[in-house]
Structure formats: C-alpha cells, structure tokens
C-alpha cells in the first residue's frame, strides 16, 4: 500500500487526477468520530500534517488520523 503522503501528493500533482473526485475520511479526536471532507479543502501538505483553513483559522490534522481515501465514492486507500 502506498504511504498516505505519497497518495495525497499524487492527487495534487498528477495532471491526470481531479482533486474534486476525492474524499478524505479521518478521525477527529476532539469530536471523537470519523469525519469526511473533500480533498479540495486541503490547503497544504506538510508531513506529518495536512493543513486546512476554515473560519477559525489554520487547522493541522496529523496524517496518521486519515483512515480512508475515496475516489468517486470508491475506497482506493484504507488504513
């Protein structure tokens, strides 16, 4: 299985891929549950984090919390 950072970078950099086709499922430790978000919400990849920006500011989610990646609702990567 491909390391998650490699997969996320491939989605970002490969011209054949459409980032809007992807969803990231990760565990939110504060809410205590799985969350789903579109790949397009990722502002930066700074190993070992994915960086998101929202109304509250910058949010860093550790890559080890990613549990699954889906492309058009099909699982392509799972921890």
C-alpha positions, 0 to 999 in steps of 0.5 A: 500500500502506498504511504498516505503522503505519497497518495495525497501528493499524487492527487495534487500533482498528477495532471491526470487526477481531479482533486474534486473526485476525492474524499478524505475520511479521518478521525477527529479526536476532539469530536471523537468520530470519523469525519469526511471532507473533500480533498479540495479543502486541503490547503497544504501538505506538510508531513506529518500534517495536512493543513486546512483553513476554515473560519477559525483559522489554520487547522493541522490534522496529523496524517496518521488520523486519515483512515480512508481515501475515496475516489468517486465514492470508491475506497482506493486507500484504507488504513 
